[in-house]
Amino acid sequence: MADQPTKAPQRRHATLAIIGLPNAGKSTLLNALLGQKLAATSQIPQTTRTKVLGVVNRGDVQLAFLDTPGIHLPKHALNERMMAHVDQALEEADLLLWMVDADDYLGTGEHALAKRLRKLGRPTYLLLNKIDLLSKGRLLEKIATYKDLLPFKEIVPIGAKMGLNLDPLWTLLERDATQPGWPYDEETFTDQTERSLAAEFIREKVLRKTREEVPHGVAVLIEQWLEAGHADYPEDLGPEGVFIAARILVDRDGHRKILLGSQGEMIKDIRQSAQRELRKLLQRPVRLELFVKVDEGWRDRPDRLDRLSI
């Protein structure tokens, strides 16, 4: 009897929203799952301002991850738009990945989010992050503390920064990717443009260098993006390079002075650090110029937020 032809596996997918309060490690997890840096990260809350798509194909399974801003109470139009990105991700997702800092306490913010997710009714994983900071006993206590908040589909302890326990997470996510077909082609990695990524990586360097002094009143606009063939392109960059000029917006003059630093040392440090990061991202020579401008009240100006694509 002739062998029966083997039936080709059917492609399937899931859209997964990574949600949680600020500083839970959502962007760090996205970068770890993608195997390369896509989302800006820092220890400053609310680093992520928009919904960021990252796509991973594993065999017949396509997983589309949506990194989201940390959930908080809006104080400006900027924050309101950030929370709109969260709302959109919650609606789009088949599965929610709720990340919590396992080394922190369970507070009112987590209880409020649990109440919201209970009403939404989406299948939800609880990802207890930063397990490298906890003993086994403390981790078991955290699991017991959280497990009754929601009927979680899974509770998975992970260490996003160290890449801890991600293999079991992959297995579970692939199992639960049950939607038919692939919504993205095989070449799609993200919905972010090179320009938007460059702006975010520059802003990340500002946050990392200035810490608590400047954080939320900063934004970055790419003013110029010149490649070979443009009249103003610096020829010594070579035929494969890119010249980028970016303007850093700040809320007040005091922040501008902090960013410039004594004799311009701070902005020089930010520029050099960001330029190195952009060379890795773009895989070609990069020359970066940075300017600082006071744009008071930009966080409440719709036209400015539109230009920033927030």
Disulfide bonds with the S-S distance in Angstrom:
none
